[in-house]
Amino acid sequence: MNEIIIGDCRKTMPVLIKQGISVQTCITSPPYFGQRSYLPEKHPLKSKEIGQESTPELYVKSLVKAFRLVWDLLADDGTLWLNLGDTYWGSWGSYGSRPEIDGKTINQRKKSAAYLPRGGWDSNNRQRPPQSRSHPFLKPKDLIGLPWMLAFALRADGWYLRQDLIWNKTTVLPEASKDRCTKAHEYIFLLSKSRTYYFNAAAIRDKTRNKRSVWTAENTNRNLGKHFSTFPPKLIEPCILAGSKPKDIVFDPFSGSGTVPQVAESLGRQWIGCEINESFLESKPKKL
């Protein structure tokens, strides 16, 4: 226990399952679709990286398969707390749309002779994100709805979709768009394997009332270390307190910089994490 295992979680989780390990709760935030690649170009697992699929449908399919392994690791009365952000079709990451798609040149990258033949690269040599390509029905500027696509797919795969929680972000990056509001929330879905499951509502009560479904947490970890996206500890704490007892095992298959394990340990829980990129971790991980 209390170790982060380096490797693709779809390869490392079967090993944990064979070892007979059972976790009480899983708290995780998978790589977002088409936002950025977390692996260097020559990494041996680059071609299998979740988040770089060509369509939202393939991305969701990849995650459903990964969470089938989480299901096998999870106790029968266990829970899954899943955070996922959304994105827009036709966008070019956080840098705006591509000029060859919308015909505009203001605030967009200039075309170059090397740009289009290579499939689309930015000045930092990052590959064009999937949502800048064509799709049968998604149009440029459409909100894809990825969190709900995944939540419904997991429900269809056997999970109980118990609740959508809103992460109210108190600090967000400015956005260039002038025809919609600035996004300041993300979803956390509570899912379970069974109709009845362990949930300690008393541990997270707001004084004398049941905890509400909008959680406010500032991402104080933002831009710390090498990982671009980190969980705020205050967002993780209620998931751990409600979903597990002291000494239970908390699991994160997409550990990133290891915030979930750190919070789990501070709350007296055991933990296991998986992470594909060793450079994100400050402590020495275990290679499986």
C-alpha positions in Angstrom: 0.0 0.0 0.0 0.9 3.7 -0.1 2.7 3.6 -3.4 2.3 5.1 -6.9 2.9 2.6 -9.7 4.3 3.9 -12.9 2.7 2.8 -16.2 -0.5 2.9 -18.1 -3.3 2.2 -15.6 -4.9 -0.2 -18.1 -1.9 -2.4 -17.8 -1.1 -1.9 -14.1 -4.7 -2.3 -12.7 -4.9 -6.0 -13.9 -1.8 -6.7 -11.8 -3.4 -5.2 -8.7 -6.6 -7.2 -9.4 -4.6 -10.4 -9.6 -3.0 -9.6 -6.3 -6.4 -9.6 -4.7 -6.3 -5.9 -3.8 -9.7 -4.3 -3.0 -10.1 -0.5 -2.7 -13.0 1.3 -1.0 -13.2 4.4 -3.1 -11.7 5.7 -6.3 -11.2 9.5 -6.7 -9.8 10.6 -10.0 -9.6 13.1 -12.9 -8.6 11.5 -16.2 -6.7 13.4 -18.9 -9.2 15.7 -20.6 -10.0 15.2 -24.2 -7.7 17.1 -26.7 -6.4 19.5 -24.1 -2.7 18.6 -24.0 -0.4 15.6 -24.2 1.3 14.8 -20.9 3.9 12.5 -22.5 7.1 13.5 -24.4 7.0 12.8 -28.1 9.3 9.7 -27.9 7.6 8.2 -24.9 6.9 4.5 -25.6 3.3 4.9 -24.5 2.6 8.0 -26.5 0.4 6.4 -29.1 -1.8 4.9 -26.3 -2.3 8.1 -24.3 -5.8 8.7 -23.1 -7.1 12.1 -24.3 -5.5 12.0 -27.7 -8.2 10.0 -29.4 -9.6 11.3 -32.7 -13.2 11.7 -31.6 -15.1 12.2 -28.3 -16.7 8.8 -28.9 -13.4 7.0 -29.0 -12.2 9.0 -25.9 -15.3 7.9 -23.9 -14.8 4.3 -25.1 -11.2 4.3 -23.8 -12.3 5.6 -20.4 -15.2 3.1 -20.1 -12.7 0.3 -20.7 -10.4 1.7 -18.0 -13.2 2.1 -15.5 -14.2 -1.5 -16.0 -10.8 -2.3 -14.3 -11.6 0.2 -11.6 -14.9 -1.7 -11.1 -12.9 -5.0 -10.6 -10.7 -3.3 -8.0 -13.5 -1.6 -6.1 -15.3 -3.1 -3.1 -18.9 -4.1 -3.7 -20.0 -1.2 -1.5 -17.4 1.2 -3.0 -17.7 4.5 -4.8 -16.2 6.3 -7.7 -15.8 10.1 -7.7 -15.0 11.2 -11.2 -14.0 14.7 -12.2 -14.0 15.7 -15.9 -13.8 19.0 -17.7 -15.5 19.8 -21.0 -14.3 21.4 -24.1 -15.5 22.9 -27.4 -15.4 21.3 -30.8 -13.4 23.3 -33.4 -11.1 24.8 -30.7 -7.4 24.7 -30.9 -6.7 23.9 -27.2 -6.7 27.1 -25.1 -5.2 29.1 -27.9 -8.4 29.7 -30.0 -9.7 28.3 -33.3 -7.6 27.5 -36.3 -7.5 30.2 -39.0 -7.9 27.6 -41.8 -11.2 26.5 -40.2 -13.0 29.8 -39.5 -11.2 32.1 -41.9 -10.2 34.6 -39.3 -6.8 35.9 -38.6 -7.3 38.1 -35.5 -5.7 36.5 -32.4 -5.0 33.3 -34.4 -1.7 31.6 -35.3 -0.4 32.4 -38.8 -0.3 29.7 -41.4 3.0 28.4 -42.5 4.3 26.1 -45.1 5.2 23.6 -42.5 2.0 23.9 -40.5 -0.6 22.1 -42.6 1.5 19.3 -44.1 2.5 18.2 -40.6 -1.1 17.9 -39.5 -1.1 21.0 -37.3 1.5 22.0 -34.7 1.8 25.0 -32.4 4.9 26.9 -31.5 5.7 24.5 -28.6 5.6 21.5 -31.0 2.4 20.2 -29.6 0.2 18.2 -32.0 -3.1 19.6 -33.2 -5.9 18.5 -30.7 -8.6 16.1 -32.0 -11.4 18.6 -31.7 -9.9 20.7 -34.5 -10.8 18.0 -37.0 -14.1 17.2 -38.7 -17.0 15.4 -37.0 -20.3 14.0 -38.4 -22.5 16.4 -36.3 -20.4 18.5 -34.0 -19.9 22.0 -35.3 -17.1 24.5 -34.5 -18.0 26.3 -31.2 -20.3 23.4 -30.0 -19.8 22.5 -26.4 -19.1 18.7 -26.6 -20.7 17.7 -23.3 -18.0 15.2 -22.5 -18.6 14.9 -18.8 -22.2 13.7 -19.4 -21.2 11.6 -22.4 -18.9 9.6 -20.1 -21.3 9.6 -17.2 -24.1 8.1 -19.3 -21.7 5.6 -20.9 -20.6 4.4 -17.5 -24.2 4.1 -16.4 -25.0 2.0 -19.5 -22.0 -0.1 -18.6 -23.4 -1.0 -15.2 -22.5 1.8 -12.9 -25.1 3.5 -10.7 -24.9 7.2 -11.6 -25.9 8.6 -8.2 -25.2 12.4 -8.4 -23.6 15.2 -10.3 -21.7 17.6 -8.1 -20.6 21.0 -9.2 -17.0 22.2 -8.5 -17.4 26.0 -8.2 -14.0 27.4 -9.0 -13.1 30.6 -7.3 -10.1 31.3 -9.5 -10.3 30.7 -13.3 -8.1 31.7 -16.2 -9.5 34.5 -18.5 -11.1 33.4 -21.7 -11.0 35.2 -25.1 -14.5 34.4 -26.1 -16.9 37.4 -26.1 -20.2 35.5 -26.9 -20.5 33.3 -23.8 -19.8 33.5 -20.1 -16.5 32.5 -18.6 -16.5 28.9 -17.5 -16.0 28.6 -13.7 -17.2 25.1 -12.9 -16.6 21.5 -13.5 -18.5 18.3 -12.7 -17.7 15.6 -10.2 -19.8 12.5 -10.6 -20.6 10.1 -7.8 -21.0 6.6 -9.1 -21.3 3.2 -7.3 -21.2 -0.5 -8.1 -24.3 -1.3 -6.1 -27.6 0.2 -5.1 -26.4 0.4 -1.5 -22.9 1.6 -0.8 -20.8 3.1 1.9 -21.4 6.8 2.2 -20.7 8.7 5.5 -22.9 11.8 5.1 -22.2 12.8 8.7 -18.5 13.1 8.0 -19.1 16.0 5.5 -22.1 17.8 7.0 -22.2 21.5 6.7 -22.7 22.2 10.4 -26.4 21.2 11.0 -27.4 20.4 7.4 -26.6 17.8 4.8 -23.8 18.8 2.5 -25.0 20.6 -0.7 -24.2 19.6 -4.2 -22.2 22.7 -5.1 -18.7 22.6 -3.7 -16.5 25.7 -3.7 -12.7 25.0 -3.8 -9.9 27.2 -5.0 -7.2 25.4 -6.9 -4.2 26.4 -4.7 -2.1 23.8 -6.5 -2.4 25.4 -9.9 0.8 25.7 -11.8 2.8 23.9 -9.1 5.3 21.3 -10.3 5.4 19.8 -13.8 1.7 18.7 -14.0 -0.6 21.2 -15.6 -3.8 20.2 -13.9 -4.0 19.4 -10.2 -6.9 18.7 -7.8 -7.5 21.2 -5.0 -7.1 19.2 -1.7 -10.3 20.8 -0.4 -12.2 19.2 -3.2 -10.8 15.8 -2.5 -11.3 15.8 1.3 -15.1 15.3 1.3 -14.9 12.5 -1.3 -12.5 10.6 1.0 -14.3 11.4 4.2 -17.7 10.3 2.8 -16.4 7.4 0.7 -14.1 5.6 3.1 -13.2 4.9 6.7 -9.8 5.3 8.4 -7.3 2.7 7.0 -9.4 2.0 4.0 -7.7 2.1 0.6 -8.2 5.1 -1.6 -7.3 4.7 -5.3 -6.4 7.1 -8.1 -5.6 5.5 -11.5 -4.6 8.9 -13.0 -2.5 10.2 -10.1 -0.7 13.1 -11.8 1.3 14.9 -9.2 -0.2 12.7 -6.4 -2.6 15.0 -4.7 -5.2 12.3 -4.0 -2.7 10.1 -2.3 -1.3 13.0 -0.3 -4.8 14.0 1.0 -5.7 10.3 1.7 -2.6 9.9 3.8 -3.3 13.1 5.7 -6.8 11.7 6.6 -5.5 8.4 7.8 -6.3 6.3 4.8 -4.1 3.9 2.8 -3.7 4.6 -0.9 -2.6 3.4 -4.2 -2.0 5.4 -7.4 -1.1 4.8 -11.0 0.6 7.4 -13.2 1.9 7.0 -16.8 4.5 9.9 -16.5 7.1 9.5 -13.8 8.3 13.0 -14.1 5.1 14.4 -12.5 5.8 12.7 -9.1 7.9 14.3 -6.4 8.3 11.1 -4.4 10.0 7.9 -5.7 7.3 5.7 -7.2 7.2 1.9 -7.5 7.6 0.5 -11.0 5.4 -2.5 -11.8 
